[in-house]
Amino acid sequence: MNKEFKDFEEFYPYYIDEHKNKHNKLLHFIGTTISLIFMIIFLASLDPKYVFYGFLSGYAWAWVGHFFIEKNKPATFYFPLYSLRGDWRMYKEIIQGKHAII
């Protein structure tokens, strides 16, 4: 991957372009929701295994969407921090109705 971005705002349109299929976005939304639940459980229990479960569930659902629906490599392989931030922004935008998932 030879793309370079000066900041997140420049990266985000690329991120969204890698998520054209609404079913891929749906899988991201499901994975992020499960991840959020595990993070809440972690805060309540302080058991670090829930942080691991949160990351595992979030990435597993998203990667299934990329490999089997979008047929592309997840942006997290090349831009891990921007990609994580992009996922949370897309999650918020899905809740706001800016992206169709069904």
C-alpha positions, 0 to 999 in steps of 0.5 A, a space after each residue: 500500500 503506497 498511500 499516505 495521508 497527512 491526517 485522519 480527515 484526509 484518510 476517512 474518505 479512503 476508509 469509507 470507500 473501502 466499505 461500499 457494501 452495506 452488508 460489510 458495514 453491518 458486520 462492522 456495526 455488529 462487531 463494534 457493538 459486541 466490542 463495546 459490550 466487552 469493553 463495558 464488561 471490562 470496566 465493570 470487572 477489570 478483568 483484562 480478558 474482556 479487552 482481548 475479547 473486545 478486540 477479537 470480536 470487533 476485528 473478526 466481524 470486520 475482517 469477515 466483511 472485507 474478505 468475503 463481502 468486499 473482497 479487499 484487505 482491511 485498512 487496519 493492515 496498513 493504517 491501524 490507528 486511523 482504521 480503528 478511529 474510522 471504525 468508531 466514526 463510521 459506527 457513529 454515522 451509522 447510528 445517525 443514519 448516514 450509512 445504510 446497513 440493511 
